[in-house]
Amino acid sequence: MENARVFAMKLPKVYELLVQKAERKKRTRKEVDEIICWLTGYDEEGLKEQLEKETEYGEFFEHAPAMNPNCEKITGTVCGVRVENIEDPLMRRIRYLDKLIDELAKGKSMEKILRK
């Protein structure tokens, strides 16, 4: 049931929470956007469009143009759960983004976050 609640959340609400988390740690909205675009394949215009349409969070990931093939390299825990062990592929994608934003907030370089 938890997954359904997360999937139904509106993208703009989640997006603002992600940006706030980054900005509290002296990171920028631009960096958050870069991470989202790297992970999902949306370009800046596509991301803006999804925010304006108030797309549901699950739908945003379901219709992502191209999940980055390097997302498989994203490992570690989010909320006490190892992201690589999450069985639901949609929830795993969502948690990948959570993990990347956590890394941003912890001060990791963009090069490391984007698995370059």
Secondary structure as GFF3:
##gff-version 3
##sequence-region A 1 116
A	DSSP	alpha_helix	2	8	.	.	.	ID=ss1
A	DSSP	alpha_helix	11	24	.	.	.	ID=ss2
A	DSSP	alpha_helix	29	40	.	.	.	ID=ss3
A	DSSP	alpha_helix	44	52	.	.	.	ID=ss4
A	DSSP	alpha_helix	57	62	.	.	.	ID=ss5
A	DSSP	three_ten_helix	69	73	.	.	.	ID=ss6
A	DSSP	beta_strand	77	78	.	.	.	ID=ss7
A	DSSP	beta_strand	81	82	.	.	.	ID=ss8
A	DSSP	three_ten_helix	83	85	.	.	.	ID=ss9
A	DSSP	alpha_helix	89	105	.	.	.	ID=ss10
A	DSSP	alpha_helix	110	113	.	.	.	ID=ss11
###
